[in-house]
Amino acid sequence: MIRTALVLELRNLLRSPLRLLVVPLVLVIGVFVLVQGQQDVDRWQDAIDTGQLAQEESIAEALGYFADGEKGPPDRSWVDLGQAHWQDMYAATRIARMPAPLSSIAFASAESGAVTVRVNRFADPLLEQGNKIENPALVAAGGLDLVTVLALLLPLLVLALGVEVGGYERSAGVLPLVRVQSGGDRTWIWARCIAVGAIAATVGLLLCFVAVLTAGADLGSGLTLTLLVLAYVAFWTALLGVVAQVSRNPSHGAVALGAAWIVFCVLIPSIGVERSAALAASDFALDLTVDARDAGSAISKMDEDDLFAGLFARFPELKGKEPTPRMSGRRAANEGMRIAVLDARMQRREGRGDAFAQLVSKMSLATPTLAFTNALEQLAGRGPAAAREFNKAVAEAAGVRMEHAIAASWSGDPQDQDDFSDLVHSTPTRIQPPTPIWRGSLAILLAWVLLILGGGAVFARRFRS
């Protein structure tokens, strides 16, 4: 029966110019945004390559001075690579945030941040300007990407193709004939709904195939994307089937399905949009600049004992290495406390990030659309969690640099080429995207399918009674 229903839906599709237009329209839009997404990933990779080239030039320049027995550039006599802070400047390696295999599917995600950072002891991963961002390639915020196409247009495709299912049979009075020929009107209506879902799923799978092909993604990422798309289409197919069982005419079904799309795709997500945006968005650069300036002023006014106690709490390896008298090492201690302040700011940001994650989890339970989009953003490595992990890596690298600089400053020992090489290799070069957590979202989608089917069965019985 499903095969017969599928043949019928394909014939209806070919006979209706408007319906026939919807399918290629979704495909064209999906391919277009995939091309745009891949171009964004290419710019991302170009930014990483540019940062890597600048790093290599800086390191090669310093090694050339060491080889020639010079302290630095002849025209800048104040540069001395025997000093730790100058080595830190020339060994300012770049940390690159690597794109996920399917980063192109969510290039218009609200999350936007640096993809390569020039790391020295003064690097601040929270500032939007200044010494943090070397090339902010992820500037496409707000727009249309494959996540949007799959989350919003696939349901509309199901609705457009199946809007008359059930309602047409009742309004045209053909249900008795269907019952005689097929043995059950409910079975026939469900067969038509499954056929519509199969067409929509085919469109979604074609877009998944193009996404995997253009990105050169691995098989695991492709299978995950496929499972999520199939589960999402299954939800809307189940919803279509429930509405089709009770709709009295096509307009009745259109109103019910349209209302469902508005509720699940627009209304419920908009309830927490302002709160989620406040939790996920980066702080304003001006606020962070003022915060950093105020923190620096507070550090300079700290009592000596409190200053060194705070420094040793952050860098326990420095305890007992301070110079005598302590006052001679206060400048380096002031710089070190800046890392402690940065850690505190990072912890506050993590608290906001945890609150955002909890909000997303709760909202995902309320609508399968959010569960679906959240899973795809994590699969693309574009969510707030990915940016937070990258920022933590930058902060940790800056802390290592700062500890090395303070120890060298307090000891007074000249730095040589080996020290420079150790400094270069102490900084990680590539930060891979976190492992996507998608199984929970898939479970939510499947739970919604079962809920719709179970609730629809109960509602259909009452409707018939």
C-alpha positions as CSV (number, residue, x, y, z in Angstrom):
1,M,0.0,0.0,0.0
2,I,2.9,2.4,0.8
3,R,4.2,1.8,-2.7
4,T,0.8,2.6,-4.2
5,A,0.6,5.7,-2.1
6,L,4.1,6.8,-3.1
7,V,3.2,6.5,-6.8
8,L,0.1,8.6,-6.2
9,E,2.1,11.3,-4.4
10,L,4.6,11.4,-7.1
11,R,1.9,11.8,-9.7
12,N,0.2,14.5,-7.7
13,L,3.6,16.2,-7.4
14,L,4.1,16.1,-11.2
15,R,0.6,17.3,-11.9
16,S,0.8,20.3,-9.5
17,P,3.2,23.0,-10.7
18,L,3.2,24.8,-7.4
19,R,4.1,21.6,-5.5
20,L,6.6,20.6,-8.1
21,L,8.3,24.0,-7.6
22,V,8.7,23.5,-3.9
23,V,11.0,20.5,-4.1
24,P,13.6,22.0,-6.4
25,L,13.3,25.3,-4.5
26,V,14.3,23.7,-1.3
27,L,17.1,21.8,-3.0
28,V,18.5,24.9,-4.7
29,I,18.4,26.9,-1.5
30,G,20.1,24.1,0.3
31,V,22.9,23.8,-2.2
32,F,23.3,27.5,-2.4
33,V,23.8,27.9,1.4
34,L,26.2,24.9,1.3
35,V,28.3,26.6,-1.2
36,Q,28.3,29.7,0.9
37,G,29.1,27.7,4.0
38,Q,32.1,26.0,2.3
39,Q,33.4,29.4,1.2
40,D,33.2,30.5,4.8
41,V,35.2,27.4,5.9
42,D,37.7,28.3,3.2
43,R,38.1,31.8,4.6
44,W,38.5,30.1,8.0
45,Q,41.3,28.0,6.7
46,D,42.9,30.9,4.9
47,A,43.0,32.8,8.3
48,I,44.7,29.9,9.9
49,D,47.2,29.7,7.1
50,T,47.9,33.4,7.3
51,G,48.5,33.2,11.0
52,Q,50.8,30.2,10.6
53,L,52.8,32.0,8.0
54,A,53.2,35.1,10.2
55,Q,54.3,32.8,13.1
56,E,56.9,31.1,10.9
57,E,58.3,34.4,9.7
58,S,58.6,35.7,13.3
59,I,60.3,32.5,14.6
60,A,62.7,32.4,11.6
61,E,63.6,36.0,12.2
62,A,64.5,35.3,15.8
63,L,66.5,32.1,14.9
64,G,68.4,34.1,12.3
65,Y,69.5,36.6,15.0
66,F,70.6,33.7,17.2
67,A,72.6,32.2,14.3
68,D,74.3,35.5,13.6
69,G,75.1,36.0,17.3
70,E,73.0,39.2,17.4
71,K,70.6,40.3,20.1
72,G,68.0,41.6,17.7
73,P,67.5,43.9,14.7
74,P,70.5,46.2,14.1
75,D,68.2,49.2,13.7
76,R,66.4,48.5,17.1
77,S,69.1,48.3,19.7
78,W,66.7,48.1,22.5
79,V,65.5,44.6,21.4
80,D,67.4,41.9,23.3
81,L,66.4,38.3,22.7
82,G,68.4,37.4,25.8
83,Q,65.5,38.8,27.8
84,A,62.4,36.8,28.4
85,H,59.9,39.4,27.4
86,W,61.5,39.9,24.0
87,Q,61.6,36.1,23.4
88,D,57.9,36.0,24.3
89,M,57.1,38.6,21.6
90,Y,59.1,36.8,18.9
91,A,57.8,33.4,19.9
92,A,54.2,34.6,19.8
93,T,52.9,31.4,18.2
94,R,49.4,31.1,16.9
95,I,46.7,28.8,18.3
96,A,44.3,27.8,15.5
97,R,40.8,26.7,16.1
98,M,40.3,24.0,13.6
99,P,36.9,23.6,11.8
100,A,34.8,20.5,12.3
101,P,34.2,18.2,9.3
102,L,30.7,19.7,8.8
103,S,31.4,23.3,9.8
104,S,29.9,24.5,6.5
105,I,26.3,23.5,7.5
106,A,26.1,26.1,10.3
107,F,28.2,29.0,9.0
108,A,25.4,31.5,9.9
109,S,25.3,30.4,13.5
110,A,24.9,33.1,16.2
111,E,28.3,32.0,17.7
112,S,31.1,34.0,16.2
113,G,34.7,34.2,17.4
114,A,38.3,34.1,16.5
115,V,39.8,31.2,14.6
116,T,43.4,32.0,15.2
117,V,45.0,33.9,18.1
118,R,48.5,35.3,18.5
119,V,49.6,34.0,21.9
120,N,51.9,35.8,24.2
121,R,51.8,36.4,28.0
122,F,49.3,39.3,27.4
123,A,46.9,37.4,25.2
124,D,43.3,37.9,26.3
125,P,40.8,35.5,24.7
126,L,37.8,37.5,25.9
127,L,38.5,40.8,24.1
128,E,36.9,41.2,20.7
129,Q,39.6,43.6,19.6
130,G,43.2,44.3,20.4
131,N,45.7,41.5,20.9
132,K,43.1,38.7,20.9
133,I,41.8,38.3,17.4
134,E,44.3,38.1,14.6
135,N,41.7,37.3,11.9
136,P,38.1,37.0,13.0
137,A,37.0,34.9,10.0
138,L,33.7,33.9,11.5
139,V,31.9,37.1,10.8
140,A,28.8,35.6,9.2
141,A,26.3,36.0,12.0
142,G,22.6,35.7,11.4
143,G,21.5,34.4,8.0
144,L,20.5,31.3,6.1
145,D,22.6,28.1,6.3
146,L,21.8,24.4,5.9
147,V,20.7,24.2,9.6
148,T,18.0,26.8,8.9
149,V,17.0,25.1,5.7
150,L,16.7,21.7,7.3
151,A,15.0,22.9,10.5
152,L,12.4,25.3,8.8
153,L,12.0,24.4,5.2
154,L,11.9,20.6,5.5
155,P,8.8,20.8,7.7
156,L,7.2,23.2,5.3
157,L,7.9,20.8,2.5
158,V,6.1,18.0,4.4
159,L,3.2,20.4,5.0
160,A,3.1,21.6,1.4
161,L,3.0,18.1,0.0
162,G,0.7,16.6,2.5
163,V,-1.7,19.4,3.4
164,E,-4.7,17.7,1.7
165,V,-4.1,14.2,3.0
166,G,-7.1,13.0,4.9
167,G,-9.1,16.2,4.5
168,Y,-9.4,15.7,0.7
169,E,-10.7,12.1,1.1
170,R,-13.3,13.2,3.7
171,S,-14.5,16.4,1.8
172,A,-14.7,14.5,-1.5
173,G,-16.5,11.6,0.1
174,V,-14.2,8.9,-1.2
175,L,-13.4,7.3,2.1
176,P,-16.0,4.6,1.7
177,L,-14.4,3.7,-1.7
178,V,-10.9,3.7,-0.1
179,R,-12.2,1.5,2.7
180,V,-13.6,-1.0,0.2
181,Q,-10.5,-1.1,-2.0
182,S,-7.8,-0.9,0.7
183,G,-9.6,-2.5,3.6
184,G,-9.1,0.5,5.9
185,D,-9.2,4.3,5.5
186,R,-6.7,4.9,8.4
187,T,-4.2,2.6,6.8
188,W,-4.5,4.4,3.5
189,I,-4.1,7.8,5.1
190,W,-1.0,6.7,7.0
191,A,0.4,5.3,3.8
192,R,0.0,8.6,2.0
193,C,1.6,10.4,5.0
194,I,4.6,8.0,4.9
195,A,4.9,8.6,1.2
196,V,5.0,12.3,1.7
197,G,7.6,11.9,4.5
198,A,9.7,9.7,2.1
199,I,9.8,12.4,-0.5
200,A,10.8,15.0,2.1
201,A,13.4,12.6,3.6
202,T,14.8,12.1,0.1
203,V,15.3,15.9,-0.3
204,G,16.9,16.1,3.1
205,L,19.2,13.1,2.4
206,L,20.2,14.7,-0.9
207,L,21.3,17.8,0.9
208,C,23.1,15.7,3.5
209,F,25.0,14.0,0.7
210,V,26.0,17.3,-0.9
211,A,27.1,18.6,2.5
212,V,29.3,15.6,3.1
213,L,30.6,15.6,-0.4
214,T,31.5,19.3,-0.6
215,A,33.1,19.3,2.9
216,G,34.9,16.0,2.4
217,A,33.5,15.0,5.8
218,D,34.1,11.6,7.4
219,L,31.6,8.7,7.3
220,G,30.7,9.1,11.0
221,S,29.8,12.8,10.6
222,G,27.7,12.0,7.5
223,L,25.8,9.1,9.3
224,T,25.1,11.3,12.3
225,L,23.7,14.1,10.1
226,T,21.6,11.5,8.2
227,L,20.1,10.0,11.4
228,L,19.2,13.5,12.8
229,V,17.5,14.5,9.5
230,L,15.6,11.2,9.3
231,A,14.4,11.6,12.9
232,Y,13.3,15.1,12.3
233,V,11.4,14.2,9.2
234,A,9.8,11.3,11.1
235,F,8.5,13.8,13.7
236,W,6.8,16.0,11.1
237,T,5.5,12.9,9.2
238,A,4.0,11.6,12.4
239,L,2.4,15.0,13.0
240,L,1.1,15.1,9.5
241,G,-0.4,11.6,10.0
242,V,-2.2,12.6,13.2
243,V,-3.7,15.8,11.6
244,A,-4.7,13.8,8.5
245,Q,-6.6,11.3,10.7
246,V,-8.9,14.1,12.0
247,S,-9.0,16.9,9.4
248,R,-12.4,17.3,7.8
249,N,-11.1,19.1,4.7
250,P,-7.9,20.4,3.2
251,S,-8.3,23.9,4.7
252,H,-8.8,22.3,8.2
253,G,-5.5,20.4,7.8
254,A,-3.7,23.4,6.5
255,V,-4.7,25.5,9.5
256,A,-3.7,22.8,11.9
257,L,-0.4,22.0,10.3
258,G,0.5,25.7,9.8
259,A,-0.3,26.4,13.5
260,A,1.9,23.5,14.5
261,W,4.8,24.8,12.4
262,I,4.4,28.3,14.0
263,V,4.3,26.8,17.5
264,F,7.2,24.4,17.2
265,C,9.5,26.4,14.8
266,V,8.7,30.0,15.8
267,L,6.7,30.6,18.9
268,I,8.4,28.2,21.4
269,P,12.0,29.1,20.3
270,S,11.2,32.8,20.5
271,I,10.2,32.5,24.1
272,G,13.7,32.2,25.4
273,V,15.5,33.9,22.5
274,E,16.4,37.1,24.3
275,R,17.6,35.2,27.4
276,S,19.6,32.7,25.4
277,A,21.2,35.5,23.3
278,A,22.2,37.3,26.5
279,L,23.8,34.2,27.8
280,A,25.6,33.1,24.6
281,A,26.7,36.4,23.1
282,S,30.1,37.7,23.7
283,D,30.5,40.7,26.0
284,F,30.9,44.1,24.4
285,A,34.6,44.9,23.8
286,L,34.3,48.2,25.5
287,D,32.9,46.6,28.7
288,L,35.8,44.1,28.7
289,T,38.3,46.8,28.1
290,V,37.0,48.8,31.0
291,D,37.0,45.6,33.1
292,A,40.6,44.8,32.2
293,R,41.6,48.4,32.9
294,D,39.9,48.5,36.3
295,A,41.5,45.1,37.2
296,G,44.9,46.4,36.3
297,S,44.3,49.5,38.5
298,A,43.2,47.3,41.4
299,I,46.3,45.0,41.1
300,S,48.6,48.0,41.2
301,K,47.1,49.1,44.5
302,M,47.3,45.6,46.2
303,D,49.3,45.1,49.3
304,E,52.6,43.4,48.7
305,D,51.7,40.3,50.8
306,D,48.3,40.0,49.2
307,L,49.8,40.4,45.7
308,F,52.4,37.7,46.1
309,A,49.9,35.4,47.9
310,G,47.5,35.7,44.9
311,L,50.4,35.2,42.5
312,F,51.5,32.0,44.2
313,A,48.0,30.7,44.4
314,R,47.8,31.0,40.6
315,F,51.5,29.9,39.9
316,P,52.5,27.6,42.8
317,E,55.8,26.7,41.0
318,L,57.0,30.3,41.5
319,K,56.8,30.1,45.2
320,G,60.2,30.5,46.8
321,K,61.8,31.9,43.6
322,E,60.9,35.5,44.2
323,P,63.9,38.0,44.3
324,T,65.1,39.7,47.5
325,P,63.8,42.2,48.2
326,R,60.3,41.3,47.0
327,M,59.7,44.8,45.8
328,S,62.2,44.3,42.9
329,G,59.9,41.6,41.5
330,R,56.6,43.5,42.0
331,R,56.3,44.5,38.3
332,A,56.5,40.9,37.2
333,A,54.0,40.0,40.0
334,N,51.6,42.6,38.8
335,E,51.7,41.1,35.3
336,G,51.2,37.6,36.7
337,M,48.1,38.6,38.7
338,R,46.6,39.7,35.4
339,I,46.3,36.0,34.5
340,A,44.6,35.3,37.8
341,V,42.1,38.1,37.0
342,L,41.6,36.6,33.5
343,D,40.9,33.2,35.1
344,A,38.2,34.8,37.2
345,R,36.6,36.4,34.2
346,M,36.8,33.1,32.4
347,Q,35.0,31.3,35.3
348,R,32.3,33.9,35.2
349,R,31.9,33.3,31.5
350,E,31.8,29.6,32.1
351,G,28.9,30.1,34.6
352,R,27.0,32.0,31.9
353,G,27.8,29.2,29.4
354,D,26.5,26.6,31.8
355,A,23.3,28.6,32.3
356,F,23.0,28.8,28.5
357,A,23.5,25.1,28.1
358,Q,20.8,24.4,30.7
359,L,18.4,26.7,29.0
360,V,19.0,25.1,25.6
361,S,18.4,21.7,27.1
362,K,15.1,22.7,28.6
363,M,14.0,24.5,25.4
364,S,15.0,21.4,23.4
365,L,12.5,19.3,25.4
366,A,9.8,21.8,24.5
367,T,10.3,21.7,20.8
368,P,12.0,19.2,18.5
369,T,13.2,22.0,16.3
370,L,15.5,23.3,18.9
371,A,16.8,19.8,19.7
372,F,17.5,19.3,16.0
373,T,19.3,22.7,15.5
374,N,21.3,22.3,18.7
375,A,22.5,18.9,17.6
376,L,23.5,20.2,14.1
377,E,25.3,23.2,15.6
378,Q,27.3,20.9,17.8
379,L,28.0,18.6,14.9
380,A,29.3,21.6,13.0
381,G,31.5,22.7,15.9
382,R,29.8,26.1,15.9
383,G,28.1,26.2,19.2
384,P,29.2,28.3,22.3
385,A,30.9,25.3,23.8
386,A,33.4,25.1,21.0
387,A,34.3,28.8,21.4
388,R,34.6,28.4,25.2
389,E,37.0,25.5,24.8
390,F,39.1,27.5,22.4
391,N,39.2,30.5,24.8
392,K,40.2,28.2,27.7
393,A,43.1,26.9,25.6
394,V,44.3,30.4,24.8
395,A,44.1,31.5,28.5
396,E,46.0,28.4,29.6
397,A,48.7,29.1,27.0
398,A,49.0,32.7,28.1
399,G,49.4,31.5,31.7
400,V,52.3,29.3,30.7
401,R,54.0,32.1,28.9
402,M,53.5,34.4,31.9
403,E,54.9,31.9,34.3
404,H,58.0,31.4,32.2
405,A,58.5,35.2,31.8
406,I,58.2,35.8,35.6
407,A,60.6,33.0,36.5
408,A,63.2,34.3,34.0
409,S,62.7,37.9,35.1
410,W,63.2,37.0,38.8
411,S,66.2,34.8,38.1
412,G,68.0,37.3,36.0
413,D,69.6,34.6,33.9
414,P,70.0,35.4,30.2
415,Q,67.8,33.5,27.8
416,D,69.4,31.6,24.9
417,Q,68.2,29.8,21.7
418,D,67.2,26.6,23.6
419,D,64.9,28.7,25.9
420,F,63.4,30.3,22.8
421,S,62.7,26.9,21.3
422,D,61.2,25.6,24.5
423,L,58.9,28.6,24.6
424,V,57.8,28.0,21.1
425,H,56.9,24.4,21.7
426,S,55.1,25.1,25.0
427,T,52.1,26.5,23.1
428,P,49.7,24.2,21.4
429,T,49.1,25.0,17.7
430,R,45.8,23.4,16.9
431,I,42.6,23.1,19.0
432,Q,40.2,20.5,17.6
433,P,36.5,21.0,17.9
434,P,34.9,19.2,20.9
435,T,33.2,15.9,20.3
436,P,29.6,16.6,19.3
437,I,26.9,15.5,21.8
438,W,24.0,14.5,19.6
439,R,22.6,11.3,21.0
440,G,20.5,13.2,23.6
441,S,18.9,15.3,20.8
442,L,18.2,12.2,18.7
443,A,16.5,10.6,21.8
444,I,14.4,13.8,22.2
445,L,13.4,13.6,18.5
446,L,12.4,10.0,18.8
447,A,10.5,10.6,22.0
448,W,8.5,13.4,20.3
449,V,7.7,10.9,17.5
450,L,6.4,8.4,20.0
451,L,4.5,11.1,21.9
452,I,2.8,12.4,18.7
453,L,1.9,8.9,17.6
454,G,0.5,7.9,21.1
455,G,-1.3,11.2,21.7
456,G,-2.6,11.1,18.1
457,A,-4.1,7.7,18.5
458,V,-5.9,8.7,21.7
459,F,-7.2,11.9,20.1
460,A,-8.3,10.1,16.9
461,R,-10.4,7.6,19.0
462,R,-12.1,10.4,20.8
463,F,-12.7,12.2,17.5
464,R,-14.4,9.2,16.0
465,S,-16.5,8.6,19.1
